[in-house]
Amino acid sequence: MTFMKNIVLIGFMGTGKTSAGKLLASRLGYTFIDTDQCIEKENKMTINDMFLNYGESYFREKESELAEKVAQMHHVVISTGGGIILNADNMKYFQQTGTIIALTADVDVILERTSRRNERPLLERENRRQIIMDLLNTRKNLYNKGQFVVDTSHLSPLQVTDEILKYLRKDGK
Ligand code: S3P
């Protein structure tokens, strides 16, 4: 099955964008791209170190440059960093060439999934639940920009992938 457009997965940290993105890419025969991994590779630095040494705004610049670049590629599934939606330009790039799918999850699930590894600088503070709720609150309207939304709270990455494929087939994206 081939679709013309790229697939772009947006959503908060811990909603499963990377796991579902990889599976989706292999099911569609598309190339998988993870924006965070690309930024780390291109800059030879972890995102944690980038935040620490250069600050969030520097990371956001790199993220936006990358968004513009990868949106111009063809037949790619792009799993984005949770904050990519903060810049309206990024969404404009993605909308031009891609179908945007939003993944969501309950706060408890996000808390659990993001506690497994310490690689998210925005959550490296006391009271992570509160931080997550505050960030979700300020960003919720931006995540709603997805053309299709999947609540991944109680789904495996395989099930999330199936939901997305069902949507793509139905709507002929
Ligand atoms: C961020 C999410 C992270 C990463 C960075 C900032 C955010 O990506 O880009 O730590 O602002 O929500 P994941 O959503 O892949 O964890």
Boltz pocket constraint, residues with backbone or C-beta under 6 A from the ligand:
constraints:
  - pocket:
      binder: B
      contacts: [[A, 11], [A, 12], [A, 13], [A, 14], [A, 17], [A, 36], [A, 47], [A, 80], [A, 81], [A, 82], [A, 83], [A, 84], [A, 119], [A, 120], [A, 121], [A, 122]]
      max_distance: 6.0
